[in-house]
Amino acid sequence: MNTTYPLTIYYDASCRLCNSEMQNIKLHDTNKQLTFIDCSDDGFDDSPFQAEGITKTLMMNRLHAQDTSGKWLVGVAAFEVIYQTVGMASIAKLWGGRLTKPLAEKLYPWVVKHRYTLSKIGLPEMFGLWSKYAARKADKRSQLCSEGRCSIGD
């Protein structure tokens, strides 16, 4: 997938689940390739995107990302590229893997619809723990590579 950076991410910061995921991604964006825009903000203006059929309502109900060439990535496709960008390959594989992508595409609309309820029952905290594990694993792999002991296939 040819994506040009920086990638601008439009997300619902009023949702605790969405916001915690974006905050975690920001922590791992060490190369500053991502720009984050809260489309739930009252001052958010979707008029620049309406000619393309992109509205605030759509952005509030599916993660949207736009690269510098103007290409849009929505939902599962956006998550896959975002996680790949910040070096969290194991999470990117969940979003875009041959076996997991069809499941992610079926589950994602349900999660979006129920995101506020899922936030109340603690899903952001569970996701946070899992993503910290994935980040530690990526850091360990990076450290091994810097020591000349890379392994392929993880």
N, C-alpha and C positions, 0 to 999 in steps of 0.2 A: 504494500500500500504506500503510494507516494504522498506523503504529507509534508507541507512546508511549515516551518516554525517562525515565530511562536504560534501556538495553537490557543485560540480564545475559547474558554469553556463557559457556557451559560448554564447556571444551575439554580435550584431553589434553596436558598440559604435559610428560609423559614422552616424548612424540614430538618429536624435534628439528624436524621439518618443521612440525608444528602449532604448537609453541611459538615458532619463529622468525616464523611468519606473524602470530601474535597479538602478539608484541613489536613487529613493524613496524606493525601496526594501532594499538597503544597510542601509538606515537610520533606518529601523525597524528590522534589523538583530542583535538584542542586544546580542544574545547568540553566535554570530560569527559561525554560522553553514553553511554559504555560502561563496564560493570563486568565484570571478568574473574574467572572461577572455574575453578580447576584441579580437574577432576573425577577426575584420576588420583591425587590425594592420598589416602593411607590414611584420613585423617580425614573425607573427603567423605561426607556423608550424603544419600542420595537419597530418604529416606522422605517428605519433603514433596511429592514429585512422583509417587510411585508410584500414587496414586489416579487420576492422569491417564495412567497407562501409561508414564511416563517413568522409566527406571532408569539406574543408573550404567553398566551395560553398553551401553545404547543411546547414552548421552552419550559414551562412550569410542569409539564406532564411527560417530558422525555429530556434527558440530558442532551444538549446540543453543543457541538464544538465546531469551530470554523478555522481553517488554516489560512495562511497569508495569500494563497491563490484564490480564496473564496469558496473552496470546497467545504461542504457541510458533512459532518459525521453525526449521526443521531443514535441515541440509545446504546445498544450492545456494541456497535461498531466504534462509537466514541470511547466507551470504557476500555475496549481492547487497545486502541491506539494510545490513550492516556496512560494506562498502566505500563505499556511497553516503553513509552517515552521516559517514564521516571525509573525504569530499571526493575520493575516488579513483574518479571516475566511469568512467574507462577500464577499470579492473579490475572495477567493478560491472557494466559492460556485458558483459564476458566471462562473468560468472556469470548474467546475466539477459537478455542480448540475444536477440532473436527467433530468430536463427540459431545462436547459441552455447549457449543454455540447454539445448537437448536433448542436445548433446554433453557439456556439463558434467554433466548428470544421469546420463549413461551412464558417464562417466569417474570421477566422484567416488567411487562405491563401490569401484572398482578401486584408486584412489589410497589410500583409507582402508585397504583390505586389505593394501597393500604399503607403507604409509607408513614403516615402520622401515627397510626395504631402500632405499627412495627417499632417506631421510635419509642413509644410509651412502654413497650414490653422489654426494651433493652437490646434490640438488634444493633444499634450503633456501638455499644460496648463490646458485644461479641465480635462484630466485624473488626473493631479496633484491635482486639487481642490477636485475631487471626492475621491481620495485615502487619502487625508488629513482628509476628513470627516470620512471615514471608520476607519482610525487610531484613531481619537478622540473617536469614538464610542467604539472601542476595548479597549482603555485606560480607558474609563469610566466604561465599564463592568469589567475590571480588578480591578479598584479601588473599585467598589461595592463588588467584591468577597473578596478583602483583608479586607473589613469591615464586612465580614460575611453576605452580602446581595446578594448572587449570584442568577441569574435567568437563567433558561435553556430555550433554544429554539430560541434565537436571531440569 
